Each structure stands twice: as structure tokens, then as C-alpha cells.
């Protein structure tokens, strides 16, 4: 069974869905190609096609996460996502341990200015 290279690995996607399902207020968006979560138009988590989960965090939480897990910022499509940490695979596999970090990310998204959708006329 072949998978398309522009999709996240099925096992990582299943773990991401499990994480999102553990938080009743958050809904997964984007389908198989770019699964993500957002609040008022601000994305705060995403799963890359390489299967790396990125969580958007405020500066203090981001620095603490990077120090605790010895990870850096998320890189996707050749770009560094300045506000996103790259979640280690082992942590993605532990929903209960990862859930507080998802909650921090969600709380940070709630502090951001809502994004206005641009509609084509």
C-alpha cells in the first residue's frame, strides 16, 4: 500500500487525531495533506508531511519547551516557523503528557488577533 508523499505518515496522523480528540474544544482541520488546528483563523498546531507535530506557543512557553525537550523550532517546506516548537516523536506518542502543551498552544492562540478571511469577489 503506497502513500502519497505529500501526506503525513498514517501512524503520526493517528496519534495527532488522538491528541486532538482528547480536547473537547479543539477540532482538527485540513484533512490528510495538512492537518492543523486553528482558533479564529490563527493556526496553533500542525502536522507536517514528515510527521512532525508543531505547536505554536508564546515566547516563555516556547523557550521552556525547547529547553526541556532539547528541540528547536518547527521547520516545514524549507521555512522556520518562528512561533512553533517541533514536538519529539516520543512525546507525540504520549497523549496525556502532550495534552498540557496542546492546551498552552490553544491558550496562546486565544490571545492572538482574529484573522480576517479574504473572500474573492
N, C-alpha and C positions, 0 to 999 in steps of 0.2 A: 504494500500500500504506500503510494508516494504522497508526500505532502508538498504543497506549493511553498517555494522558498520565501514568499512574501507574507507568510503567516507564522505566528509564534508556534513553538513546539506544543503539541497537544497536551503533554503532561504538565507543562508550565501554565498553559491556559486553564486547565482543570484546577490547578492549585490557586490561580488568581480568582477564578469564579468562586471557589470555596471560600476564599478570604472575603470577597465582596458580599457573598450570601450571608456571611456571619454578621454583617452590619445592616440592620433593617432600613436605615435611611438612605443607603447608597445603592445606586443602580448602575449596572455595567452597560456601557455603550460601545459602539464602534464595530461590533461583530468580530469576525476572525482575523481580519487584516490588521487592525489597530485597536485592540480592546483598551478602553480607558474609562475613567470616571470623571465627572465634572460637576461643578456647582455654579449655577448662574453663569454658565459659559466659560468658567475657568477650570481647565483640566487640572486634576490634582493627583492622578495616578495613571500609569500606562504600562502596558506590557509590550516590549519591543519584539521585533521579528526574531531576534536572537534569544528570546525567552527571558530577558532581564526585566524585572519589575522596577519601575521608577516611582518614587513618592516625592511629591512637592512639599517642601517644608519651609518654615520661617528660618531665618539665619541661625538662631541659637539652637533650635532642634536639629537643623541640618548639620551643624558643626558637631553636636553631641553624637549624632548617629554615625557620622564619618569616623569620629574618634573611637566609638565603641566597637564598630564592626570593621574598622580598617578598610573602608571602601571609599571610593571617590564619587564624583558627580556622574549622573547618567549621561551616556553618550549614545545617540541614536541618529542614524542617517548621516553620520560624519559630523554631527553638531553636538557640542556640550550643552546640556540642559542645565543652566546655572542654578536653578532652584530645586532641582531633583537629585535625590540620592539614588544610587544603584543598590538595590537590596540583594544581599548574598543569597544564593540558591538554598542554602541550609535554612535560612530564616523564612523564605517563601514556603518551605515545606512544613513550617510550624505555625499554623494559623493562629493559635491562641497567643503565641509570643509576638507575632507580627501585628495582630489586631490593634494594640495601643498606638503603633506607629501610623497605621492607616487612619486612626481617629485623630492623631495630631495633624496629619495631612489634610483631612477633611475640615478640621477646625481652622487651619490656616487658609484654606480656600474660602471659607466663610468671611474672612477679613478682607478679601480682595474686592475691588470694584467690579460690579457685574459687567460682563461683556455684552455689547450691543451686537446683535446679529445684523449683518448687512444682507439685505434682500435685493435681488436683481429685479429691475422693473420690467 
